[in-house]
Amino acid sequence: MFDMNEYIDQLNTQLTALLATYGMNVLGAIVTLVVGFAAAGWLSRLTNRAMRKADKIDPVFQ
């Protein structure tokens, strides 16, 4: 017969093992993604500001 408590205990053990194995890698990937998005936004604003100040750039590209 199927025992739900035993199944939940096994699932908990497996999830704990996965978290111990891959937890820091996943956290590092999330931090890298957030920092990358922030840097891309900052560089985009910096580039747009520089293009607006330059008189020789066609307005289409601004």
CHARMM-style PDB file with segment names, atoms N, HN, CA, C and O in Angstrom:
ATOM      1  N   MET     1       0.837  -1.181   0.000  1.00  0.00      PROA
ATOM      2  CA  MET     1       0.000   0.000   0.000  1.00  0.00      PROA
ATOM      3  C   MET     1       0.885   1.249   0.000  1.00  0.00      PROA
ATOM      4  O   MET     1       2.017   1.229   0.484  1.00  0.00      PROA
ATOM      5  N   PHE     2       0.355   2.306  -0.540  1.00  0.00      PROA
ATOM      6  HN  PHE     2      -0.565   2.323  -0.933  1.00  0.00      PROA
ATOM      7  CA  PHE     2       1.081   3.567  -0.687  1.00  0.00      PROA
ATOM      8  C   PHE     2       1.032   4.355   0.620  1.00  0.00      PROA
ATOM      9  O   PHE     2      -0.045   4.658   1.133  1.00  0.00      PROA
ATOM     10  N   ASP     3       2.204   4.680   1.148  1.00  0.00      PROA
ATOM     11  HN  ASP     3       3.079   4.433   0.731  1.00  0.00      PROA
ATOM     12  CA  ASP     3       2.283   5.434   2.395  1.00  0.00      PROA
ATOM     13  C   ASP     3       2.737   6.856   2.081  1.00  0.00      PROA
ATOM     14  O   ASP     3       3.875   7.082   1.669  1.00  0.00      PROA
ATOM     15  N   MET     4       1.842   7.795   2.280  1.00  0.00      PROA
ATOM     16  HN  MET     4       0.918   7.612   2.615  1.00  0.00      PROA
ATOM     17  CA  MET     4       2.111   9.194   1.940  1.00  0.00      PROA
ATOM     18  C   MET     4       3.228   9.779   2.795  1.00  0.00      PROA
ATOM     19  O   MET     4       4.045  10.544   2.284  1.00  0.00      PROA
ATOM     20  N   ASN     5       3.287   9.447   4.063  1.00  0.00      PROA
ATOM     21  HN  ASN     5       2.623   8.826   4.479  1.00  0.00      PROA
ATOM     22  CA  ASN     5       4.337   9.975   4.941  1.00  0.00      PROA
ATOM     23  C   ASN     5       5.724   9.516   4.495  1.00  0.00      PROA
ATOM     24  O   ASN     5       6.679  10.292   4.517  1.00  0.00      PROA
ATOM     25  N   GLU     6       5.827   8.267   4.096  1.00  0.00      PROA
ATOM     26  HN  GLU     6       5.051   7.636   4.077  1.00  0.00      PROA
ATOM     27  CA  GLU     6       7.110   7.750   3.614  1.00  0.00      PROA
ATOM     28  C   GLU     6       7.507   8.451   2.315  1.00  0.00      PROA
ATOM     29  O   GLU     6       8.672   8.798   2.116  1.00  0.00      PROA
ATOM     30  N   TYR     7       6.532   8.653   1.441  1.00  0.00      PROA
ATOM     31  HN  TYR     7       5.586   8.372   1.602  1.00  0.00      PROA
ATOM     32  CA  TYR     7       6.787   9.350   0.176  1.00  0.00      PROA
ATOM     33  C   TYR     7       7.270  10.781   0.426  1.00  0.00      PROA
ATOM     34  O   TYR     7       8.215  11.236  -0.219  1.00  0.00      PROA
ATOM     35  N   ILE     8       6.638  11.478   1.341  1.00  0.00      PROA
ATOM     36  HN  ILE     8       5.871  11.108   1.865  1.00  0.00      PROA
ATOM     37  CA  ILE     8       7.026  12.857   1.661  1.00  0.00      PROA
ATOM     38  C   ILE     8       8.417  12.886   2.283  1.00  0.00      PROA
ATOM     39  O   ILE     8       9.202  13.789   1.993  1.00  0.00      PROA
ATOM     40  N   ASP     9       8.729  11.925   3.121  1.00  0.00      PROA
ATOM     41  HN  ASP     9       8.092  11.191   3.356  1.00  0.00      PROA
ATOM     42  CA  ASP     9      10.072  11.848   3.712  1.00  0.00      PROA
ATOM     43  C   ASP     9      11.137  11.621   2.642  1.00  0.00      PROA
ATOM     44  O   ASP     9      12.200  12.241   2.680  1.00  0.00      PROA
ATOM     45  N   GLN    10      10.853  10.731   1.686  1.00  0.00      PROA
ATOM     46  HN  GLN    10       9.990  10.227   1.655  1.00  0.00      PROA
ATOM     47  CA  GLN    10      11.800  10.485   0.595  1.00  0.00      PROA
ATOM     48  C   GLN    10      11.965  11.730  -0.270  1.00  0.00      PROA
ATOM     49  O   GLN    10      13.078  12.077  -0.666  1.00  0.00      PROA
ATOM     50  N   LEU    11      10.864  12.392  -0.557  1.00  0.00      PROA
ATOM     51  HN  LEU    11       9.960  12.111  -0.236  1.00  0.00      PROA
ATOM     52  CA  LEU    11      10.907  13.613  -1.358  1.00  0.00      PROA
ATOM     53  C   LEU    11      11.701  14.693  -0.638  1.00  0.00      PROA
ATOM     54  O   LEU    11      12.499  15.396  -1.258  1.00  0.00      PROA
ATOM     55  N   ASN    12      11.491  14.825   0.642  1.00  0.00      PROA
ATOM     56  HN  ASN    12      10.843  14.253   1.146  1.00  0.00      PROA
ATOM     57  CA  ASN    12      12.226  15.797   1.449  1.00  0.00      PROA
ATOM     58  C   ASN    12      13.724  15.499   1.430  1.00  0.00      PROA
ATOM     59  O   ASN    12      14.539  16.415   1.318  1.00  0.00      PROA
ATOM     60  N   THR    13      14.081  14.237   1.538  1.00  0.00      PROA
ATOM     61  HN  THR    13      13.418  13.493   1.629  1.00  0.00      PROA
ATOM     62  CA  THR    13      15.494  13.840   1.503  1.00  0.00      PROA
ATOM     63  C   THR    13      16.117  14.165   0.148  1.00  0.00      PROA
ATOM     64  O   THR    13      17.240  14.665   0.081  1.00  0.00      PROA
ATOM     65  N   GLN    14      15.392  13.881  -0.921  1.00  0.00      PROA
ATOM     66  HN  GLN    14      14.480  13.474  -0.866  1.00  0.00      PROA
ATOM     67  CA  GLN    14      15.907  14.162  -2.266  1.00  0.00      PROA
ATOM     68  C   GLN    14      16.048  15.664  -2.504  1.00  0.00      PROA
ATOM     69  O   GLN    14      17.047  16.116  -3.063  1.00  0.00      PROA
ATOM     70  N   LEU    15      15.057  16.428  -2.083  1.00  0.00      PROA
ATOM     71  HN  LEU    15      14.245  16.061  -1.629  1.00  0.00      PROA
ATOM     72  CA  LEU    15      15.123  17.876  -2.276  1.00  0.00      PROA
ATOM     73  C   LEU    15      16.246  18.498  -1.458  1.00  0.00      PROA
ATOM     74  O   LEU    15      16.907  19.429  -1.918  1.00  0.00      PROA
ATOM     75  N   THR    16      16.462  17.999  -0.268  1.00  0.00      PROA
ATOM     76  HN  THR    16      15.926  17.243   0.105  1.00  0.00      PROA
ATOM     77  CA  THR    16      17.563  18.496   0.564  1.00  0.00      PROA
ATOM     78  C   THR    16      18.905  18.201  -0.097  1.00  0.00      PROA
ATOM     79  O   THR    16      19.800  19.046  -0.091  1.00  0.00      PROA
ATOM     80  N   ALA    17      19.046  17.013  -0.663  1.00  0.00      PROA
ATOM     81  HN  ALA    17      18.319  16.327  -0.668  1.00  0.00      PROA
ATOM     82  CA  ALA    17      20.287  16.651  -1.353  1.00  0.00      PROA
ATOM     83  C   ALA    17      20.501  17.533  -2.579  1.00  0.00      PROA
ATOM     84  O   ALA    17      21.619  17.982  -2.831  1.00  0.00      PROA
ATOM     85  N   LEU    18      19.441  17.782  -3.341  1.00  0.00      PROA
ATOM     86  HN  LEU    18      18.533  17.417  -3.136  1.00  0.00      PROA
ATOM     87  CA  LEU    18      19.552  18.655  -4.513  1.00  0.00      PROA
ATOM     88  C   LEU    18      19.917  20.076  -4.112  1.00  0.00      PROA
ATOM     89  O   LEU    18      20.752  20.713  -4.754  1.00  0.00      PROA
ATOM     90  N   LEU    19      19.303  20.561  -3.070  1.00  0.00      PROA
ATOM     91  HN  LEU    19      18.625  20.043  -2.549  1.00  0.00      PROA
ATOM     92  CA  LEU    19      19.598  21.912  -2.598  1.00  0.00      PROA
ATOM     93  C   LEU    19      21.037  22.022  -2.118  1.00  0.00      PROA
ATOM     94  O   LEU    19      21.706  23.023  -2.376  1.00  0.00      PROA
ATOM     95  N   ALA    20      21.511  21.008  -1.429  1.00  0.00      PROA
ATOM     96  HN  ALA    20      20.968  20.194  -1.220  1.00  0.00      PROA
ATOM     97  CA  ALA    20      22.897  21.020  -0.955  1.00  0.00      PROA
ATOM     98  C   ALA    20      23.876  20.965  -2.121  1.00  0.00      PROA
ATOM     99  O   ALA    20      24.951  21.562  -2.067  1.00  0.00      PROA
ATOM    100  N   THR    21      23.501  20.246  -3.174  1.00  0.00      PROA
ATOM    101  HN  THR    21      22.627  19.761  -3.219  1.00  0.00      PROA
ATOM    102  CA  THR    21      24.390  20.094  -4.326  1.00  0.00      PROA
ATOM    103  C   THR    21      24.391  21.325  -5.222  1.00  0.00      PROA
ATOM    104  O   THR    21      25.454  21.805  -5.615  1.00  0.00      PROA
ATOM    105  N   TYR    22      23.208  21.837  -5.548  1.00  0.00      PROA
ATOM    106  HN  TYR    22      22.344  21.447  -5.229  1.00  0.00      PROA
ATOM    107  CA  TYR    22      23.095  22.883  -6.560  1.00  0.00      PROA
ATOM    108  C   TYR    22      22.678  24.242  -6.021  1.00  0.00      PROA
ATOM    109  O   TYR    22      22.592  25.197  -6.793  1.00  0.00      PROA
ATOM    110  N   GLY    23      22.421  24.361  -4.751  1.00  0.00      PROA
ATOM    111  HN  GLY    23      22.491  23.585  -4.124  1.00  0.00      PROA
ATOM    112  CA  GLY    23      21.889  25.602  -4.186  1.00  0.00      PROA
ATOM    113  C   GLY    23      22.766  26.814  -4.425  1.00  0.00      PROA
ATOM    114  O   GLY    23      22.275  27.857  -4.858  1.00  0.00      PROA
ATOM    115  N   MET    24      24.052  26.696  -4.152  1.00  0.00      PROA
ATOM    116  HN  MET    24      24.450  25.848  -3.800  1.00  0.00      PROA
ATOM    117  CA  MET    24      24.954  27.837  -4.330  1.00  0.00      PROA
ATOM    118  C   MET    24      25.138  28.180  -5.804  1.00  0.00      PROA
ATOM    119  O   MET    24      25.295  29.350  -6.152  1.00  0.00      PROA
ATOM    120  N   ASN    25      25.120  27.169  -6.676  1.00  0.00      PROA
ATOM    121  HN  ASN    25      24.992  26.218  -6.393  1.00  0.00      PROA
ATOM    122  CA  ASN    25      25.228  27.436  -8.109  1.00  0.00      PROA
ATOM    123  C   ASN    25      24.021  28.221  -8.607  1.00  0.00      PROA
ATOM    124  O   ASN    25      24.166  29.168  -9.380  1.00  0.00      PROA
ATOM    125  N   VAL    26      22.842  27.830  -8.170  1.00  0.00      PROA
ATOM    126  HN  VAL    26      22.724  27.060  -7.543  1.00  0.00      PROA
ATOM    127  CA  VAL    26      21.626  28.531  -8.578  1.00  0.00      PROA
ATOM    128  C   VAL    26      21.621  29.948  -8.019  1.00  0.00      PROA
ATOM    129  O   VAL    26      21.267  30.892  -8.726  1.00  0.00      PROA
ATOM    130  N   LEU    27      22.005  30.102  -6.773  1.00  0.00      PROA
ATOM    131  HN  LEU    27      22.293  29.336  -6.199  1.00  0.00      PROA
ATOM    132  CA  LEU    27      22.066  31.434  -6.172  1.00  0.00      PROA
ATOM    133  C   LEU    27      23.070  32.317  -6.912  1.00  0.00      PROA
ATOM    134  O   LEU    27      22.791  33.488  -7.166  1.00  0.00      PROA
ATOM    135  N   GLY    28      24.222  31.772  -7.255  1.00  0.00      PROA
ATOM    136  HN  GLY    28      24.449  30.821  -7.048  1.00  0.00      PROA
ATOM    137  CA  GLY    28      25.221  32.523  -8.013  1.00  0.00      PROA
ATOM    138  C   GLY    28      24.710  32.925  -9.379  1.00  0.00      PROA
ATOM    139  O   GLY    28      24.985  34.032  -9.841  1.00  0.00      PROA
ATOM    140  N   ALA    29      23.971  32.043 -10.035  1.00  0.00      PROA
ATOM    141  HN  ALA    29      23.748  31.143  -9.660  1.00  0.00      PROA
ATOM    142  CA  ALA    29      23.410  32.356 -11.349  1.00  0.00      PROA
ATOM    143  C   ALA    29      22.378  33.472 -11.250  1.00  0.00      PROA
ATOM    144  O   ALA    29      22.336  34.353 -12.109  1.00  0.00      PROA
ATOM    145  N   ILE    30      21.550  33.446 -10.219  1.00  0.00      PROA
ATOM    146  HN  ILE    30      21.584  32.731  -9.521  1.00  0.00      PROA
ATOM    147  CA  ILE    30      20.538  34.488 -10.038  1.00  0.00      PROA
ATOM    148  C   ILE    30      21.200  35.830  -9.765  1.00  0.00      PROA
ATOM    149  O   ILE    30      20.791  36.849 -10.321  1.00  0.00      PROA
ATOM    150  N   VAL    31      22.222  35.838  -8.914  1.00  0.00      PROA
ATOM    151  HN  VAL    31      22.554  35.011  -8.462  1.00  0.00      PROA
ATOM    152  CA  VAL    31      22.941  37.086  -8.617  1.00  0.00      PROA
ATOM    153  C   VAL    31      23.602  37.624  -9.881  1.00  0.00      PROA
ATOM    154  O   VAL    31      23.550  38.826 -10.142  1.00  0.00      PROA
ATOM    155  N   THR    32      24.223  36.745 -10.671  1.00  0.00      PROA
ATOM    156  HN  THR    32      24.265  35.768 -10.460  1.00  0.00      PROA
ATOM    157  CA  THR    32      24.859  37.159 -11.920  1.00  0.00      PROA
ATOM    158  C   THR    32      23.835  37.745 -12.882  1.00  0.00      PROA
ATOM    159  O   THR    32      24.111  38.743 -13.547  1.00  0.00      PROA
ATOM    160  N   LEU    33      22.671  37.141 -12.960  1.00  0.00      PROA
ATOM    161  HN  LEU    33      22.447  36.330 -12.419  1.00  0.00      PROA
ATOM    162  CA  LEU    33      21.612  37.635 -13.837  1.00  0.00      PROA
ATOM    163  C   LEU    33      21.144  39.020 -13.414  1.00  0.00      PROA
ATOM    164  O   LEU    33      20.982  39.900 -14.260  1.00  0.00      PROA
ATOM    165  N   VAL    34      20.925  39.226 -12.133  1.00  0.00      PROA
ATOM    166  HN  VAL    34      21.056  38.512 -11.446  1.00  0.00      PROA
ATOM    167  CA  VAL    34      20.470  40.527 -11.633  1.00  0.00      PROA
ATOM    168  C   VAL    34      21.531  41.594 -11.866  1.00  0.00      PROA
ATOM    169  O   VAL    34      21.211  42.698 -12.308  1.00  0.00      PROA
ATOM    170  N   VAL    35      22.784  41.280 -11.576  1.00  0.00      PROA
ATOM    171  HN  VAL    35      23.044  40.383 -11.217  1.00  0.00      PROA
ATOM    172  CA  VAL    35      23.872  42.240 -11.794  1.00  0.00      PROA
ATOM    173  C   VAL    35      24.011  42.542 -13.283  1.00  0.00      PROA
ATOM    174  O   VAL    35      24.252  43.690 -13.658  1.00  0.00      PROA
ATOM    175  N   GLY    36      23.865  41.542 -14.127  1.00  0.00      PROA
ATOM    176  HN  GLY    36      23.670  40.610 -13.823  1.00  0.00      PROA
ATOM    177  CA  GLY    36      23.943  41.743 -15.576  1.00  0.00      PROA
ATOM    178  C   GLY    36      22.847  42.655 -16.087  1.00  0.00      PROA
ATOM    179  O   GLY    36      23.108  43.540 -16.901  1.00  0.00      PROA
ATOM    180  N   PHE    37      21.622  42.450 -15.621  1.00  0.00      PROA
ATOM    181  HN  PHE    37      21.410  41.730 -14.959  1.00  0.00      PROA
ATOM    182  CA  PHE    37      20.521  43.326 -16.028  1.00  0.00      PROA
ATOM    183  C   PHE    37      20.758  44.756 -15.559  1.00  0.00      PROA
ATOM    184  O   PHE    37      20.494  45.701 -16.301  1.00  0.00      PROA
ATOM    185  N   ALA    38      21.247  44.923 -14.349  1.00  0.00      PROA
ATOM    186  HN  ALA    38      21.462  44.154 -13.746  1.00  0.00      PROA
ATOM    187  CA  ALA    38      21.526  46.261 -13.828  1.00  0.00      PROA
ATOM    188  C   ALA    38      22.624  46.934 -14.643  1.00  0.00      PROA
ATOM    189  O   ALA    38      22.507  48.112 -14.982  1.00  0.00      PROA
ATOM    190  N   ALA    39      23.685  46.206 -14.961  1.00  0.00      PROA
ATOM    191  HN  ALA    39      23.780  45.249 -14.685  1.00  0.00      PROA
ATOM    192  CA  ALA    39      24.783  46.770 -15.753  1.00  0.00      PROA
ATOM    193  C   ALA    39      24.317  47.114 -17.160  1.00  0.00      PROA
ATOM    194  O   ALA    39      24.720  48.142 -17.703  1.00  0.00      PROA
ATOM    195  N   ALA    40      23.484  46.282 -17.758  1.00  0.00      PROA
ATOM    196  HN  ALA    40      23.157  45.446 -17.317  1.00  0.00      PROA
ATOM    197  CA  ALA    40      22.974  46.556 -19.100  1.00  0.00      PROA
ATOM    198  C   ALA    40      22.110  47.813 -19.104  1.00  0.00      PROA
ATOM    199  O   ALA    40      22.205  48.623 -20.026  1.00  0.00      PROA
ATOM    200  N   GLY    41      21.278  47.984 -18.099  1.00  0.00      PROA
ATOM    201  HN  GLY    41      21.200  47.327 -17.350  1.00  0.00      PROA
ATOM    202  CA  GLY    41      20.459  49.192 -18.003  1.00  0.00      PROA
ATOM    203  C   GLY    41      21.307  50.432 -17.820  1.00  0.00      PROA
ATOM    204  O   GLY    41      21.042  51.468 -18.431  1.00  0.00      PROA
ATOM    205  N   TRP    42      22.332  50.332 -16.975  1.00  0.00      PROA
ATOM    206  HN  TRP    42      22.547  49.491 -16.479  1.00  0.00      PROA
ATOM    207  CA  TRP    42      23.222  51.463 -16.739  1.00  0.00      PROA
ATOM    208  C   TRP    42      23.963  51.834 -18.020  1.00  0.00      PROA
ATOM    209  O   TRP    42      24.049  53.013 -18.364  1.00  0.00      PROA
ATOM    210  N   LEU    43      24.500  50.839 -18.731  1.00  0.00      PROA
ATOM    211  HN  LEU    43      24.430  49.881 -18.451  1.00  0.00      PROA
ATOM    212  CA  LEU    43      25.217  51.111 -19.978  1.00  0.00      PROA
ATOM    213  C   LEU    43      24.286  51.651 -21.057  1.00  0.00      PROA
ATOM    214  O   LEU    43      24.693  52.493 -21.857  1.00  0.00      PROA
ATOM    215  N   SER    44      23.058  51.185 -21.089  1.00  0.00      PROA
ATOM    216  HN  SER    44      22.727  50.501 -20.439  1.00  0.00      PROA
ATOM    217  CA  SER    44      22.085  51.692 -22.052  1.00  0.00      PROA
ATOM    218  C   SER    44      21.789  53.164 -21.804  1.00  0.00      PROA
ATOM    219  O   SER    44      21.757  53.960 -22.743  1.00  0.00      PROA
ATOM    220  N   ARG    45      21.573  53.528 -20.549  1.00  0.00      PROA
ATOM    221  HN  ARG    45      21.598  52.882 -19.786  1.00  0.00      PROA
ATOM    222  CA  ARG    45      21.323  54.941 -20.227  1.00  0.00      PROA
ATOM    223  C   ARG    45      22.541  55.796 -20.538  1.00  0.00      PROA
ATOM    224  O   ARG    45      22.404  56.907 -21.049  1.00  0.00      PROA
ATOM    225  N   LEU    46      23.723  55.292 -20.238  1.00  0.00      PROA
ATOM    226  HN  LEU    46      23.834  54.389 -19.823  1.00  0.00      PROA
ATOM    227  CA  LEU    46      24.959  56.022 -20.517  1.00  0.00      PROA
ATOM    228  C   LEU    46      25.131  56.246 -22.022  1.00  0.00      PROA
ATOM    229  O   LEU    46      25.498  57.340 -22.450  1.00  0.00      PROA
ATOM    230  N   THR    47      24.868  55.221 -22.813  1.00  0.00      PROA
ATOM    231  HN  THR    47      24.570  54.332 -22.466  1.00  0.00      PROA
ATOM    232  CA  THR    47      24.991  55.333 -24.264  1.00  0.00      PROA
ATOM    233  C   THR    47      23.957  56.296 -24.830  1.00  0.00      PROA
ATOM    234  O   THR    47      24.287  57.127 -25.676  1.00  0.00      PROA
ATOM    235  N   ASN    48      22.718  56.197 -24.377  1.00  0.00      PROA
ATOM    236  HN  ASN    48      22.450  55.522 -23.690  1.00  0.00      PROA
ATOM    237  CA  ASN    48      21.676  57.108 -24.861  1.00  0.00      PROA
ATOM    238  C   ASN    48      21.997  58.549 -24.509  1.00  0.00      PROA
ATOM    239  O   ASN    48      21.792  59.445 -25.328  1.00  0.00      PROA
ATOM    240  N   ARG    49      22.494  58.786 -23.316  1.00  0.00      PROA
ATOM    241  HN  ARG    49      22.661  58.059 -22.650  1.00  0.00      PROA
ATOM    242  CA  ARG    49      22.856  60.139 -22.894  1.00  0.00      PROA
ATOM    243  C   ARG    49      23.989  60.687 -23.773  1.00  0.00      PROA
ATOM    244  O   ARG    49      23.953  61.849 -24.176  1.00  0.00      PROA
ATOM    245  N   ALA    50      24.979  59.861 -24.065  1.00  0.00      PROA
ATOM    246  HN  ALA    50      25.008  58.916 -23.737  1.00  0.00      PROA
ATOM    247  CA  ALA    50      26.099  60.290 -24.907  1.00  0.00      PROA
ATOM    248  C   ALA    50      25.636  60.560 -26.333  1.00  0.00      PROA
ATOM    249  O   ALA    50      26.122  61.490 -26.977  1.00  0.00      PROA
ATOM    250  N   MET    51      24.707  59.760 -26.829  1.00  0.00      PROA
ATOM    251  HN  MET    51      24.312  59.005 -26.306  1.00  0.00      PROA
ATOM    252  CA  MET    51      24.214  59.971 -28.196  1.00  0.00      PROA
ATOM    253  C   MET    51      23.373  61.236 -28.290  1.00  0.00      PROA
ATOM    254  O   MET    51      23.402  61.915 -29.316  1.00  0.00      PROA
ATOM    255  N   ARG    52      22.627  61.566 -27.245  1.00  0.00      PROA
ATOM    256  HN  ARG    52      22.603  61.015 -26.411  1.00  0.00      PROA
ATOM    257  CA  ARG    52      21.833  62.796 -27.259  1.00  0.00      PROA
ATOM    258  C   ARG    52      22.723  64.033 -27.251  1.00  0.00      PROA
ATOM    259  O   ARG    52      22.377  65.053 -27.847  1.00  0.00      PROA
ATOM    260  N   LYS    53      23.861  63.946 -26.581  1.00  0.00      PROA
ATOM    261  HN  LYS    53      24.142  63.117 -26.097  1.00  0.00      PROA
ATOM    262  CA  LYS    53      24.768  65.091 -26.503  1.00  0.00      PROA
ATOM    263  C   LYS    53      25.562  65.281 -27.793  1.00  0.00      PROA
ATOM    264  O   LYS    53      25.963  66.403 -28.104  1.00  0.00      PROA
ATOM    265  N   ALA    54      25.794  64.214 -28.543  1.00  0.00      PROA
ATOM    266  HN  ALA    54      25.468  63.303 -28.290  1.00  0.00      PROA
ATOM    267  CA  ALA    54      26.580  64.314 -29.776  1.00  0.00      PROA
ATOM    268  C   ALA    54      25.698  64.882 -30.883  1.00  0.00      PROA
ATOM    269  O   ALA    54      24.584  64.406 -31.107  1.00  0.00      PROA
ATOM    270  N   ASP    55      26.197  65.888 -31.564  1.00  0.00      PROA
ATOM    271  HN  ASP    55      27.101  66.275 -31.382  1.00  0.00      PROA
ATOM    272  CA  ASP    55      25.413  66.533 -32.624  1.00  0.00      PROA
ATOM    273  C   ASP    55      25.497  65.781 -33.945  1.00  0.00      PROA
ATOM    274  O   ASP    55      24.660  65.997 -34.821  1.00  0.00      PROA
ATOM    275  N   LYS    56      26.464  64.920 -34.109  1.00  0.00      PROA
ATOM    276  HN  LYS    56      27.144  64.745 -33.397  1.00  0.00      PROA
ATOM    277  CA  LYS    56      26.675  64.258 -35.390  1.00  0.00      PROA
ATOM    278  C   LYS    56      25.946  62.919 -35.505  1.00  0.00      PROA
ATOM    279  O   LYS    56      26.133  62.208 -36.492  1.00  0.00      PROA
ATOM    280  N   ILE    57      25.140  62.569 -34.543  1.00  0.00      PROA
ATOM    281  HN  ILE    57      24.989  63.147 -33.741  1.00  0.00      PROA
ATOM    282  CA  ILE    57      24.387  61.317 -34.562  1.00  0.00      PROA
ATOM    283  C   ILE    57      22.995  61.605 -35.102  1.00  0.00      PROA
ATOM    284  O   ILE    57      22.322  62.526 -34.641  1.00  0.00      PROA
ATOM    285  N   ASP    58      22.567  60.818 -36.079  1.00  0.00      PROA
ATOM    286  HN  ASP    58      23.114  60.069 -36.454  1.00  0.00      PROA
ATOM    287  CA  ASP    58      21.235  60.978 -36.653  1.00  0.00      PROA
ATOM    288  C   ASP    58      20.187  60.699 -35.570  1.00  0.00      PROA
ATOM    289  O   ASP    58      20.337  59.746 -34.805  1.00  0.00      PROA
ATOM    290  N   PRO    59      19.136  61.510 -35.493  1.00  0.00      PROA
ATOM    291  CA  PRO    59      18.107  61.312 -34.452  1.00  0.00      PROA
ATOM    292  C   PRO    59      17.424  59.943 -34.498  1.00  0.00      PROA
ATOM    293  O   PRO    59      16.884  59.489 -33.490  1.00  0.00      PROA
ATOM    294  N   VAL    60      17.445  59.289 -35.653  1.00  0.00      PROA
ATOM    295  HN  VAL    60      17.884  59.659 -36.472  1.00  0.00      PROA
ATOM    296  CA  VAL    60      16.826  57.969 -35.769  1.00  0.00      PROA
ATOM    297  C   VAL    60      17.510  56.976 -34.822  1.00  0.00      PROA
ATOM    298  O   VAL    60      16.856  56.089 -34.274  1.00  0.00      PROA
ATOM    299  N   PHE    61      18.810  57.125 -34.633  1.00  0.00      PROA
ATOM    300  HN  PHE    61      19.341  57.846 -35.078  1.00  0.00      PROA
ATOM    301  CA  PHE    61      19.572  56.201 -33.802  1.00  0.00      PROA
ATOM    302  C   PHE    61      19.520  56.558 -32.324  1.00  0.00      PROA
ATOM    303  O   PHE    61      20.009  55.802 -31.484  1.00  0.00      PROA
ATOM    304  N   GLN    62      18.946  57.676 -32.010  1.00  0.00      PROA
ATOM    305  HN  GLN    62      18.549  58.289 -32.692  1.00  0.00      PROA
ATOM    306  CA  GLN    62      18.842  58.070 -30.615  1.00  0.00      PROA
ATOM    307  C   GLN    62      17.597  57.467 -30.078  1.00  0.00      PROA
ATOM    308  OT1 GLN    62      17.277  57.654 -28.904  1.00  0.00      PROA
TER     309      GLN     62
END
